[in-house]
């Protein structure tokens, strides 16, 4: 059974380029063997990630994220059983929050600010879906 988990967290401490590169490298190395695909949106003070795969694998990965001291204020925004992957082309795609179009943010959020803690998980998932549709994903990791 496939599931999709969308969560947000705060980096602890604020994330820098090298630390983000290590996280992405680790994800791209480990996720294929687990059947995990997904997408990571990041800024210096925010992570938004969607992970897809088998229920056990996604739950174990999410539990590891919750225990990881690089994350704080981890919140599940959405968790669902799925019939197909939406982010299956990426072992872990990346989006830079700082480079998002302000009008795109206003389409889904009440201000020109990506704040997944103050909106529905559905709005955040719709934004991620649009980013995939418009080819705004960086560092494709096939």
N, C-alpha and C positions, 0 to 999 in steps of 0.2 A: 504494500500500500504506500502510495506517495503522499507526502504532506508538504505544506509550505508554511514557514514560520517567518514572520516579520517582527523585528524588534528594534528598539532604539536604546542607546546608552550614551553615557558621557565618558570620554577618555580620562584616564587617571594615570599620570597628569596629562595636560594638553598634548595632543599628538603632533609629532614633527615628521618631516619627510622620511628620514631613515627608519623611524619606528613603524610608520605606515607601510613602507616597502617591505619590512620584515614580516608584518602581519599578512600582507598580500602574498608574499613568497611562500609562507607557511601554508596558507589556504590553498594556493595553487598546487603545492606539492602533495598535501594530504587529502584534499577533497576528492580527486578522481577515484582513488581506491575505495572511498566510502560511498561513492555514487552521489556526492553532494554537488549541487550547482547553486549559483546565486549571484548576488550583486551587493556591493558595499558602497554607500554614500558616506563621505567623510569630510569633516572640517576640523579645525583645531580643537573644537569643543563638542563635537557631535558625531556619533556613529548611527547610521541607519543601515540595517542589513536584512536582506531576505535570503533565506536558505531553503533549498528544496532537496528532497530525497526520500529515502525510506523513513518510516516513522521512528524506528529505533535510532537510526543514525542521526537524524535531525535533532531528536530529543537529547541524545548524548552530547552532540556538538553544542546545543544551546546550554545544557548544564555546565559544560566546560567553560563557556563564555561567561556565565554567571559567576563561576568560581575564579575567573581570571582577574587578577588585581589591576590589569590595564583598563578594566571597565568598572564603572559605578553607575548607579541609578538605571540598571537594566530593566526595561519594560517590554513585555510582549504587546505588540500592537494588533497582531492578527495571527491566528493559527487555524489551518484548515486542511482537510483531506482534499486532494486534487486528483483529477483524472489524467492530467498532463502537465508537464513543466512549462512554465512561462519564461524561465531564465536558463533553459537547458543548454544554451550555446556557450556558457561561461562557467569555468571552474570557480572563478570569482572575478566578475567584472567590477569596474571601479568608476565612480562618478565623483567629481569634485564639486561639492556644494557651492563653493565660492564662484563657480563658473556657470551656475544655473541662471537662465533667463528670468528676470523679475516678473514678466508677464505670465510665464508658466507657473511660477509660484502663486501668483494671485488667482490663477485658474482653480487651484485646489485648496488654498489656505486663506485665512482672513486678512493676512498682512504679507508684505513682501519679505517673508522670513519663513524658513523651513523649520517649523517647530512641531515635530511629531508627538510631543508630549501634550499638545493642546489642540489636537484634531483627531479625526477618525483614522483608524488603520486603513480603511477603504480609500480615503483621500491620498494617503501616503502611497499605497499600492498603485493607485491610478497614476500618480506622478511617475513612479518607477516604470510602469508599463509604457507611458508616453516616452520616457527617456530611451527605452529599448526601441520603440517604434521609430524614433527620430535619429537613431544611431548616435546617441550622446554618451555611449559607454566607452570607457578607455581600457586599454591593456587587456584585450581579449585573451583569455588564457585557455586555449583549447588543449 
